Amino acid sequence: MKILLLVTSAGYSFTVQAQALRAALVEAGVTVELLIVNHDQPDYSRYADYLIIPIGAWNDYEQIVVPPLTAGCKVLPWLVADAKVERYIAEFNNLPQLLTTSEYAKSIFVRDGVHADKIKVLYECVDQDVWQPPTADQLELALQMLSIDDDARGDQLPSSFGLRAAKTNHIPILFTMGKPTAKGSLEIMQALAGIDPTIPWIYILKGWPSPTDFADGKTELELADKLGIGPRVRYISGAFGGPFMHLLMQVCDIYIAAAHSESFGLPLVEAQLCGKMVITHAATSNKETVTNNVTGLIAHSTMDGQTPKADIKSLQTQLTTVLTNNTLRQQLSSQARETVINRFGKAAIAKQFMALAEAFLHG
């Protein structure tokens, strides 16, 4: 079997998704290519004997699904839907089969009109050789880059800037990355503000440099000040490469995200591969990527109109539990990596993919 993975040039996260699957298939001995599509389409006649896997969002259908189908290729799309599928329902129902990245994403497709029997779930592969627990040197480098030490800053900056001191004093560091507001940062801060103020913690948020994220960041920092937790919150914004994001993940003790809409929740798995426990809530795909009381804790959810959000009281309870119980925090973190390798690692996902591909081609 030969596989072609197809993504759009605008789909950075989907390129990461494709790269991880390619690495998994190469290790499994499969012939696989990865092609990034710009405006000009490739000559699909070269891939007549390949199974083509377009990887993207449902609204990438015309760019990465239609052209290889029109060329007569064998096509098995692997697409996500995390809010609403507004178009292509009839087209999806005319496909022999469609893959998606979680039971939650499948439920969105089905809710909006795609037949359930058309859809199979294949979780994303996450490369455990890329995301690993930090060495002592890596952690020291991360702290060196991210910390402004006491002797340099005097008493002018918040304690959240002194991450080296926080590590020395065993102050738990929480971390959320992506679009923090969409990942539940406002609910998380409300929960943090409600716990015993003598319990130490620092919360780092990593946003993306966009007008929307900057506006959200302003709201987040204003809320932190209003809640009286501003000095414990640190906001980082920028377009950084993988090595820097790895460093950010290495610094934290707890990865926390309670996304309002999530088709897979890649950072939750990346965190667990780095040996970090995760706190999330029981909605979207979050509950599929964290094993409650094994690799992290799952708070209850509530509905804000049509949007699922973490229940703040439940989140507050989970936070209090792990912030005051270092043994539990270490236990959950120590179990995280092996658990997710068995679920989302290269060998596990390559095996599931090959079974689905064989069934598609010969079923």
TORTINU-674365 format. One record per atom (N, C-alpha, C): y, x, z; residue in one letter. Coordinates in steps of 0.1 Angstrom, whole numbers, padded with zeros to 4 digits, always signed. Each point is the difference from the previous one (the first is absolute). Example, Ala and Ser with C-alpha at 12.3 -4.5 7.8 and 13.67 -1.06 7.14 Angstrom:
REM TORTINU-674365
-0057+0132+0078A +0012-0009+0000A +0012+0009+0000A +0011-0004-0007S +0011+0009+0000S +0011-0008+0008S 
This chain:
REM TORTINU-674365
-0012+0008+0000M +0012-0008+0000M +0012+0009+0000M +0010-0004-0008K +0013+0007-0001K +0011-0010+0004K +0009+0005+0008I +0011-0008+0006I +0013+0005-0004I +0009-0009-0003L +0015+0003-0002L +0008-0008+0010L +0007+0006+0008L +0009-0006+0010L +0014+0000-0006L +0006-0012+0000L +0013-0002-0008L +0010-0006+0010L +0011+0007+0001V +0012-0004+0009V +0013+0001-0008V +0010-0007+0005T +0013+0001-0006T +0008+0012+0006T +0009+0005-0008S +0008+0011+0005S +0009-0004+0012S +0003-0013+0001A +0009-0004+0011A -0008-0003+0013A -0013+0000-0001G -0008-0004+0012G -0005+0012+0008G +0009+0006+0008Y -0004+0012+0008Y -0011-0003+0009Y +0000-0011+0007S -0011-0002+0010S -0013-0003-0007S +0001-0006-0012F -0012-0002-0008F -0006+0013-0006F +0009+0009-0003T -0005+0014-0004T -0007+0006+0011T +0005-0001+0012V -0007+0006+0012V -0014-0007+0001V +0000-0013-0001Q -0013-0008+0001Q -0010+0005-0011Q +0005+0002-0012A -0008+0005-0011A -0005+0014+0002A +0009+0009+0005Q -0004+0014+0003Q -0011+0001+0010Q +0000-0008+0010A -0010+0000+0010A -0013-0005-0005A +0000-0011-0009L -0012-0004-0006L -0006+0010-0009L +0009+0006-0008R -0005+0011-0009R -0007+0011+0007R +0006+0005+0012A -0006+0010+0008A -0014-0004+0005A -0001-0013+0004A -0013-0005+0004A -0010+0000-0011A +0004-0005-0012L -0010-0001-0011L -0004+0014-0005L +0010+0009+0000V -0004+0014-0004V -0010+0006+0009V +0001-0002+0013E -0010+0005+0010E -0013-0007-0002E +0000-0013-0005A -0012-0007-0002A -0006+0004-0014A +0006+0009-0007G -0005+0004-0013G +0003-0009-0012G +0010-0008+0001V +0004-0009-0010V +0010+0006-0009V -0001-0002-0013T +0011+0004-0010T +0011-0010+0002T +0012+0006+0003V +0011-0009+0003V +0013+0006-0004V +0009-0007-0006E +0013+0004-0004E +0011-0009+0006E +0012+0005+0003L +0011-0007+0005L +0011+0001-0010L +0005-0012-0004L +0011+0000-0010L +0012-0008+0005L +0011+0006+0000I +0013-0007+0004I +0007-0005-0013I +0002-0013+0000V +0006-0006-0012V +0015-0002+0001V +0007+0005-0010N +0014-0002-0001N +0003-0012-0009N +0010+0000-0008H +0003-0011-0009H -0010+0000-0012H -0003+0012-0004D -0009+0002-0011D -0015-0001+0004D -0008-0008-0006Q -0014-0002+0004Q -0008+0011-0007Q -0011+0004+0007P -0009+0010-0006P -0008-0006-0011P -0007+0008-0008D -0010-0004-0010D -0013-0004+0007D -0002-0013+0003Y -0012-0004+0008Y -0013+0002-0008Y +0001+0002-0013S -0013+0002-0007S -0007+0013+0005S +0008+0009+0006R -0007+0012+0006R -0008-0004+0012R +0002-0012+0005Y -0007-0004+0013Y -0010-0011-0003Y -0005-0001-0012A -0009-0012-0003A -0012+0000+0009A -0005+0012+0004D -0012+0000+0008D +0003+0002+0015D +0012-0002+0004Y +0004+0000+0014Y +0001-0014+0006Y -0002+0000+0013L +0005-0012+0008L +0014+0003+0005L +0009-0009-0004I +0014+0003+0003I +0004-0009+0013I +0006+0007+0009I +0004-0006+0013I +0015+0000+0001I +0007-0010-0004P +0015-0001+0002P +0002-0002+0015P +0009+0009+0006I +0003-0001+0014I +0015-0003+0002I +0003-0011+0007G +0014-0003+0002G +0001-0013+0007G +0012-0006-0002A +0003-0014+0006A -0003-0010-0011A -0001-0013+0005W -0003-0010-0010W +0010-0001-0011W +0013+0003+0003N +0010-0001-0011N +0000+0012-0009N -0009+0010+0001D -0002+0010-0010D -0010-0004-0011D -0004-0012+0001Y -0011-0005-0009Y +0003+0003-0015Y +0012-0003-0005E +0003+0002-0014E +0000+0015-0004E +0004+0009+0009Q +0002+0014-0003Q -0013+0007+0000Q -0009-0003+0010I -0012+0008+0002I -0013-0007-0003I +0000-0013+0000V -0012-0008-0003V -0001-0005-0014V +0011-0005-0005V -0001-0006-0014V -0003+0010-0011V +0007+0012+0000P -0002+0009-0011P -0015+0005-0001P -0007+0004+0010P -0014+0004-0002P -0009-0012-0003P +0003-0012+0005L -0007-0012-0003L +0001-0002-0015L +0013+0000-0005T +0002-0003-0014T -0007+0011-0009T -0002+0012+0005A -0006+0010-0008A -0016-0001+0000A -0004-0010+0008G -0015-0003+0000G -0007+0008+0010G +0007+0006+0010C -0007+0009+0010C -0006-0009+0011C -0009+0006+0007K -0005-0006+0012K +0010+0002+0012K +0005-0011+0006V +0011+0002+0009V -0003-0008+0013V +0001+0007+0011L -0002-0006+0013L +0012+0003+0009L +0010-0009+0000P +0013+0003+0008P -0003+0001+0015P +0008+0008+0006W +0000+0002+0015W +0014-0002+0004W +0004-0013+0003L +0014-0004+0002L +0002-0006+0014L +0013+0001+0005V +0003-0005+0013V +0009-0012-0001V +0000-0008+0010A +0010-0011+0002A +0002-0001+0015A +0012+0001+0004D +0003+0000+0014D +0010-0010+0005D +0005-0008-0010A +0009-0011+0004A -0002-0013-0008A +0002+0001-0013K -0002-0011-0009K -0003+0004-0014K -0010-0006-0006V -0003+0003-0014V +0007-0011-0008V +0010+0003-0008E +0009-0010-0006E -0004-0002-0015E -0007+0009-0006R -0003-0001-0014R -0015+0005-0003R -0004-0002-0012Y -0013+0005-0005Y -0012-0006+0007Y +0001-0011+0006I -0011-0007+0007I -0011-0003-0010I +0003-0006-0011A -0009-0003-0011A -0007+0012-0005A +0008+0011-0002E -0005+0012-0006E -0010+0007+0010E +0003-0001+0013F -0009+0006+0010F -0013-0008+0000F +0001-0013-0002N -0012-0008+0000N -0008+0002-0012N +0006+0005-0011N -0008+0003-0012N -0006+0013+0000N +0003+0009+0010L -0007+0013+0001L -0014-0002+0005L -0009+0009-0004P -0014-0001+0006P +0000+0002+0015P +0009+0010+0004Q +0000+0003+0014Q +0013+0007+0003Q +0004+0000+0013L +0012+0006+0005L -0003+0006+0014L +0005+0013+0002L -0002+0006+0013L +0014-0001+0007L -0001-0001+0013T +0012+0001+0008T -0003+0008+0013T +0011+0003+0008T -0002+0011+0010T -0003-0005+0014T -0001-0013+0002S -0003-0005+0014S -0003-0015-0001S -0006-0005+0010E -0003-0015+0000E +0013-0007+0001E +0010+0005+0006Y +0013-0006+0001Y +0006-0001-0014Y +0000+0011-0008A +0005-0001-0014A -0008-0010-0008A -0013+0000+0002K -0008-0011-0007K +0005-0014+0004K +0003-0002+0012S +0004-0013+0005S +0013-0004-0007S +0009+0009-0003I +0013-0003-0007I -0003-0004-0014I -0009+0008-0007F -0004-0004-0014F -0006-0014+0000F -0009-0003+0009V -0007-0013+0001V +0010-0011+0003V +0008+0002+0010R +0010-0010+0004R +0009-0004-0012R +0003+0010-0009D +0010-0003-0011D -0007-0004-0013D -0014-0001+0001G -0006-0007-0011G -0011+0008-0007G -0003+0013+0004V -0010+0008-0007V -0014-0004+0007V -0010-0002-0009H -0013-0004+0005H -0006+0010+0009H -0005-0004+0012A -0005+0010+0009A -0012+0008-0005A -0008-0006-0009D -0012+0007-0005D +0004+0010-0010D +0012+0001-0004K +0005+0010-0009K +0003+0013+0007K +0002+0000+0013I +0006+0011+0007I -0010+0006+0010I -0001+0013-0001K -0008+0009+0009K +0010+0009+0008K -0003+0003+0012V +0008+0008+0008V -0005+0014+0000V +0008+0010-0004L -0002+0014+0002L +0011+0006+0007L -0002+0004+0013Y +0010+0007+0008Y +0005+0012-0007Y +0012+0004+0003E +0005+0013-0005E -0008+0012+0006E -0001+0010-0008C -0006+0012+0005C +0011+0009+0005C -0002+0006+0012V +0010+0009+0006V -0007+0014+0001V +0006+0010-0005D -0006+0013-0001D +0001+0007+0014D -0012+0001+0006Q +0000+0006+0014Q +0002+0015+0000Q +0000+0006-0012D +0003+0015-0001D +0015+0002-0001D +0007-0010-0003V +0015+0001+0000V +0006-0004+0013V -0005-0011+0006W +0005-0005+0013W -0010+0005+0011W +0004+0010+0008Q -0008+0005+0010Q +0008+0002+0013Q -0008+0001+0011P +0007+0003+0013P +0008+0013-0001P +0011+0002+0007P +0007+0012-0001P -0006+0012+0007P +0002+0012-0006T -0003+0012+0008T +0011+0003+0009T -0002+0009+0009A +0011+0003+0009A +0012+0006-0007A -0002+0007-0011D +0011+0006-0007D +0007-0011-0008D -0007-0010-0005Q +0007-0010-0008Q +0008-0009+0010Q -0005-0002+0012L +0008-0008+0009L +0012+0008+0004L -0001+0012+0002E +0011+0009+0004E +0011+0000-0011E -0005+0001-0012L +0010-0001-0012L +0007-0013+0000L -0007-0011+0002A +0006-0013-0001A +0010-0001+0011A -0003+0004+0012L +0010-0001+0011L +0012+0009-0002L -0003+0012-0006Q +0011+0009-0003Q +0010-0007-0010Q -0005-0007-0010M +0008-0006-0011M +0007-0012+0006M -0006-0008+0009L +0005-0013+0003L +0007+0000+0014L -0001+0011+0007S +0006+0000+0014S +0013+0008+0001S +0010-0005+0007I +0012+0007+0003I -0001+0003+0015I -0003+0013+0003D -0003+0004+0014D +0012-0001+0009D -0003-0001+0013D +0011-0002+0010D +0010+0011-0001D -0004+0013-0002D +0010+0010+0000D +0009+0000-0012D -0004-0007-0010A +0008-0001-0012A +0010-0012+0000A -0004-0011+0007R +0007-0012-0001R +0008-0003+0013R -0002+0007+0011G +0006-0004+0012G -0004-0014+0004G +0009-0008+0004D -0003-0014+0004D +0006-0010-0010D +0002+0005-0012Q +0008-0009-0010Q -0009-0009-0008Q -0013+0003-0001L -0008-0009-0008L -0010-0007+0008L -0005-0012-0005P -0010-0008+0007P -0013+0008+0003P -0007-0003+0010S -0012+0007+0003S -0011-0001-0011S +0001-0010-0009S -0009-0002-0011S +0001+0011-0010S +0011+0008+0001F +0001+0012-0009F -0008+0012+0005F -0003+0000+0013G -0007+0011+0006G -0015-0002+0000G -0006-0001-0012L -0015-0003+0000L -0008+0011+0006L +0004+0012-0001R -0008+0011+0006R -0001-0002+0015R +0011-0004+0006A +0000-0003+0015A -0008-0012+0003A +0000-0010-0009A -0008-0012+0002A -0015+0003+0000A -0004+0009-0009K -0014+0004-0001K -0004+0008+0013K +0009+0009+0004T -0003+0008+0012T -0001-0009+0012T +0008-0011+0001N +0000-0009+0011N -0009-0012-0002N -0009+0001-0010H -0010-0011-0003H +0007-0014-0001H +0011+0000-0006I +0007-0013-0003I -0006-0006-0013I -0006-0011+0000P -0006-0006-0013P +0010-0002-0010P -0003+0004-0013I +0009-0002-0011I -0007-0010-0009I +0007-0011-0003L -0004-0011-0009L +0007+0003-0014L -0007-0005-0011F +0005+0003-0013F -0003-0012-0009F +0010-0003-0009T -0002-0010-0010T +0007+0005-0013T -0008+0000-0011M +0006+0004-0013M -0001-0010-0011M +0008+0002-0010G +0000-0010-0011G +0013-0007+0000G +0000-0013-0001K +0012-0008+0002K -0001-0006+0014K +0006+0007+0010P -0003-0004+0014P +0002-0014+0004P +0011-0007-0005T +0001-0014+0003T -0011-0008-0005T -0005+0002-0012A -0011-0007-0006A -0013+0003+0007A +0000+0012+0007K -0012+0004+0008K +0001-0005+0014K +0010-0008+0003G +0000-0006+0014G +0008+0007+0010G +0009+0009-0005S +0007+0009+0010S +0009-0009+0010S +0006-0011-0005L +0008-0008+0009L -0008-0006+0011L -0012-0005-0003E -0009-0005+0010E -0004+0011+0010E -0003+0012-0006I -0005+0011+0008I +0011+0004+0010I +0012+0001-0004M +0011+0004+0009M +0002-0011+0011M -0001-0013-0004Q +0001-0010+0010Q -0011+0001+0011Q -0012+0003-0005A -0011+0002+0009A +0003+0012+0009A +0004+0011-0006L +0003+0012+0008L +0011-0002+0011L +0010-0008-0004A +0011-0003+0009A -0005-0008+0012A -0011-0007-0002G -0005-0009+0011G -0009+0006+0010G -0005+0013-0003I -0009+0006+0010I +0008+0007+0011I -0007+0004+0010D +0006+0007+0011D +0009+0012-0005D +0013+0000+0003P +0008+0010-0005P -0003+0014+0005P -0008+0001+0011T -0003+0013+0005T -0012+0007-0008T -0006-0008-0008I -0011+0005-0009I +0006+0009-0011I -0004+0012-0001P +0007+0009-0011P -0006-0003-0014P +0008+0001-0010W -0004+0000-0014W +0011+0003-0009W -0003+0004-0012I +0010+0002-0011I -0005-0007-0012I +0008-0006-0008Y -0004-0007-0012Y +0008+0005-0012Y -0008+0005-0010I +0005+0006-0012I -0002-0010-0012I +0010-0003-0007L -0001-0009-0012L +0004+0009-0012L -0008-0001-0011K +0002+0007-0012K +0003-0010-0011K +0012+0000-0006G +0004-0010-0010G +0001+0007-0013G +0002-0008-0011W +0001+0005-0014W +0015+0000-0003W +0005+0009-0008P +0015+0000-0004P +0003-0010-0011P +0002-0012+0004S +0003-0011-0009S +0011-0009+0007S +0008-0007-0008P +0010-0009+0006P -0007-0010+0010P -0011-0005-0004T -0007-0010+0009T -0004+0007+0013T -0006+0012-0001D -0005+0006+0012D +0012+0005+0009D +0010+0004-0006F +0012+0005+0008F +0006-0012+0007F +0000-0012-0006A +0005-0012+0007A -0009-0004+0011A -0013+0001-0003D -0010-0003+0011D +0001+0010+0011D +0002+0013-0003G +0002+0010+0010G +0012-0002+0009G +0011-0005-0006K +0011-0004+0008K -0003-0011+0010K -0008-0010-0005T -0004-0011+0009T -0009+0005+0011T -0009+0009-0003E -0010+0005+0009E +0007+0008+0011E +0009+0009-0004L +0007+0008+0010L +0010-0008+0009L +0006-0010-0006E +0009-0009+0008E -0008-0008+0010E -0013-0005-0004L -0008-0007+0009L -0004+0010+0011L -0004+0012-0003A -0004+0010+0010A +0011+0001+0011A +0012+0002-0005D +0012+0001+0009D +0002-0013+0009D -0002-0011-0007K +0002-0013+0007K -0011-0001+0011K -0012+0004-0003L -0011-0001+0010L +0001+0011+0011L +0009+0009-0002G +0001+0011+0010G -0010+0011-0002G -0007+0001-0012I -0010+0011-0002I +0005+0010-0011I +0012-0001-0003G +0005+0009-0011G -0003+0014+0002G +0002+0006+0012P -0003+0015+0001P -0015+0003-0002P -0009-0010+0001R -0014+0003-0002R -0005-0002-0014R +0009-0004-0009V -0003-0003-0014V +0006+0010-0009V -0008+0005-0009R +0005+0010-0010R -0003-0005-0014R +0010+0000-0009Y -0001-0006-0013Y +0000+0012-0010Y -0009+0001-0009I -0001+0011-0010I +0000-0007-0014I +0008+0004-0009S +0000-0006-0013S +0001+0011-0011S -0008-0002-0010G +0000+0010-0011G -0012-0001-0008G +0000+0006-0012A -0011+0000-0009A -0007+0014+0001A -0011+0000+0008F -0006+0013+0003F -0014+0000-0006F -0005+0012-0003G -0013+0002-0005G -0011-0001+0010G -0012+0000-0005G -0012-0001+0009G +0000+0009+0012G +0002+0013-0002P +0000+0009+0012P +0009-0004+0011P +0012-0004-0003F +0009-0004+0011F -0005-0013+0007F -0005-0009-0008M -0005-0013+0006M -0012+0003+0008M -0008+0010-0004H -0012+0004+0009H +0006+0005+0013H +0010+0008+0000L +0006+0005+0012L +0005-0011+0009L +0007-0010-0005L +0004-0011+0008L -0012-0007+0006L -0010-0002-0007M -0012-0007+0006M -0006+0009+0011M +0000+0013-0002Q -0007+0009+0010Q +0008-0001+0013Q +0013-0002+0000V +0008+0000+0012V -0003-0012+0009V -0003-0011-0006C -0002-0013+0008C -0013+0000+0008C +0000-0008+0011D -0012-0003+0008D -0006-0013-0004D +0009-0009-0004I -0004-0014-0003I +0006-0004-0013I -0007-0004-0010Y +0006-0006-0012Y +0000-0015+0002Y +0012-0006-0003I +0002-0014+0003I +0006-0007-0012I -0006-0011-0004A +0006-0008-0011A -0006-0014+0001A +0009-0009-0002A -0005-0015+0000A +0006-0006-0012A -0004+0004-0012A +0006-0004-0012A +0000-0015-0002A +0010-0005-0007H +0002-0015-0003H -0009-0003-0012H -0002+0010-0009S -0008-0003-0012S -0005+0014-0004S -0014+0001-0001E -0006+0013-0002E -0013-0002-0007E -0001+0006-0012S -0012-0002-0008S -0012+0010+0004S +0004+0011+0007F -0011+0009+0005F +0005+0006+0013F +0011+0006+0001G +0005+0007+0012G -0005+0014+0000G +0004+0008-0011L -0004+0014-0001L +0004+0008+0012L +0012+0000+0005P +0004+0009+0011P -0009-0002+0012P -0005-0012+0003L -0008-0003+0011L -0013+0008-0001L -0005+0001-0012V -0013+0008-0002V +0004+0015+0001V +0011+0004-0007E +0004+0014+0001E +0001+0005+0014E +0007-0009+0008A +0002+0004+0014A -0014+0002+0007A -0009-0009-0002Q -0013+0001+0007Q -0008+0013-0005Q +0002+0003-0013L -0006+0013-0005L +0006+0012+0007L +0012-0001+0004C +0007+0011+0008C -0004+0000+0015C -0009-0009+0004G -0003-0001+0014G +0010-0007+0008G +0007-0010-0006K +0010-0008+0008K -0004-0014+0001K +0000-0005+0012M -0003-0014+0002M +0011-0008-0006M -0003-0013-0003V +0010-0009-0006V +0001-0013+0007V +0012-0005+0001I +0003-0013+0005I +0005-0009-0012I -0005-0011-0001T +0004-0009-0011T -0002-0015+0005T +0000-0009-0009H -0001-0014+0004H -0010-0007-0010H -0005-0012+0005A -0011-0007-0007A +0004-0008-0012A +0007+0006-0009A +0004-0007-0012A +0000+0010-0012A +0001-0006-0012T -0001+0007-0013T -0012+0009+0000T +0001+0012-0006S -0012+0009-0001S +0000+0009+0012S +0010-0001+0009N +0000+0009+0012N -0013+0000+0008N -0005-0013+0002K -0012-0001+0008K -0012+0005-0007K +0000+0002-0013E -0011+0005-0007E -0001+0015+0001E +0011+0007+0002T +0000+0015+0000T +0000+0006+0014T +0001-0008+0010V -0001+0005+0014V -0012-0007+0007V -0008+0008+0007T -0011-0006+0007T +0004-0002+0015T +0002-0012+0004N +0006-0003+0013N -0009+0006+0011N +0007+0007+0010N -0006+0006+0011N -0009+0012-0004N +0000+0004-0012V -0008+0012-0005V +0010+0010-0005V +0008-0004-0010T +0010+0010-0006T +0014-0004+0004T +0002-0011+0007G +0013-0004+0003G +0000-0014+0007G +0012-0006+0001L +0001-0013+0006L +0007-0010-0009L -0005-0012-0001I +0006-0010-0008I +0006-0011+0008I +0013-0002-0001A +0007-0010+0007A -0001-0014-0008A +0003-0010+0007H +0000-0013-0006H +0011-0002-0010H -0001-0009-0009S +0011-0003-0009S +0005-0014+0002S +0012-0002-0006T +0006-0013+0000T +0007-0002-0013T +0004-0012-0004M +0006-0003-0013M +0015-0002+0002M +0008+0007-0008D +0014-0003-0001D +0003-0006-0013D -0001-0014-0001G +0000-0007-0012G -0013+0004-0008G +0001+0006-0012Q -0011+0004-0007Q -0004+0014+0002Q +0007+0007+0009T -0002+0014+0002T -0008+0003+0013T -0012+0007-0001P -0007+0004+0012P +0007+0012+0007P +0002-0001+0013K +0006+0010+0007K -0008+0003+0013K +0001+0012+0006A -0007+0002+0012A +0006-0008+0011A -0008-0006+0009D +0004-0006+0012D +0006+0010+0010D +0012-0001+0003I +0007+0010+0008I -0006+0002+0013I -0004-0011+0007K -0006+0002+0014K -0013+0007-0001K -0008-0004-0011S -0013+0007-0001S +0001+0015-0004S +0010+0002-0008L +0003+0014-0004L +0005+0008+0012L +0008-0006+0008Q +0004+0006+0013Q -0011+0004+0009Q -0010-0009+0001T -0012+0002+0008T -0008+0012-0005T -0002+0001-0013Q -0007+0011-0006Q +0007+0013+0002Q +0013+0000-0002L +0008+0012+0002L -0001+0005+0014L +0002-0009+0009T -0001+0004+0014T -0013+0006+0004T -0011-0006-0006T -0013+0005+0003T -0002+0014-0004T +0004+0004-0013V -0003+0013-0005V +0011+0010+0005V +0012-0004+0003L +0010+0009+0004L -0002+0004+0015L -0008-0008+0007T -0002+0004+0014T -0015+0005+0002T -0007+0001-0010N -0014+0004+0001N -0003+0011-0010N +0002+0012+0004N -0002+0011-0009N -0014+0002-0004N -0010-0003+0009T -0014+0001-0003T -0004-0010-0011T +0005-0012+0001L -0003-0010-0011L +0006+0005-0013L +0012+0005+0001R +0007+0004-0013R -0008+0011-0006R -0005+0010+0007Q -0007+0011-0005Q -0014-0005-0005Q -0006-0009+0007Q -0013-0005-0005Q +0001-0007-0013Q +0010-0009-0002L +0001-0007-0012L +0004+0009-0011L +0008+0010+0002S +0004+0010-0010S -0012+0009-0004S -0009+0003+0010S -0011+0009-0003S -0011-0007-0009S +0000-0014+0001Q -0010-0008-0007Q +0005-0003-0014Q +0013+0001-0003A +0007-0005-0012A -0005+0006-0012A +0000+0014-0001R -0003+0006-0013R -0014-0003-0005R -0010+0002+0008E -0014-0002-0005E -0002-0015-0004E +0006-0009+0008T -0002-0014-0003T +0006-0003-0014T +0012+0005-0003V +0006-0004-0013V -0006+0008-0012V -0005+0012+0003I -0007+0007-0011I -0012-0008-0004I -0007-0006+0009N -0012-0008-0003N +0004-0013-0008N +0012-0004+0002R +0005-0013-0006R +0008+0003-0013R +0009+0010+0000F +0009+0001-0011F +0000+0015-0005F -0009+0008+0004G -0001+0014-0005G -0005+0000-0014G +0000+0012-0006K -0004+0002-0014K -0014-0005-0003K -0009+0005+0008A -0014-0004-0003A -0003-0015+0001A +0006-0006+0010A -0002-0014+0002A +0006-0009-0011A +0012+0004-0004I +0007-0008-0011I -0006+0003-0013I -0004+0012-0003A -0006+0003-0013A -0013-0007-0001A -0008-0002+0010K -0012-0007+0000K +0002-0015-0003K +0010-0006+0007Q +0003-0014-0002Q +0006-0002-0015Q +0008+0009-0004F +0006-0001-0014F -0011+0000-0010F -0009+0010+0001M -0011+0001-0010M -0009-0012+0000M -0003-0006+0011A -0007-0012+0001A +0007-0012-0007A +0013-0001+0002L +0008-0011-0006L +0001+0003-0015L +0001+0012-0004A +0002+0003-0015A -0013-0002-0007A -0011+0004+0006E -0014-0003-0006E -0002-0015-0002E +0003-0007+0011A -0002-0015-0001A +0009-0006-0011A +0012+0005-0001F +0009-0005-0010F -0005+0003-0014F -0005+0012-0002L -0004+0004-0014L -0014-0006-0004L -0008-0002+0010H -0014-0004-0003H -0004-0014+0007H +0009-0006+0008G -0004-0012+0006G +0001-0012-0009G 
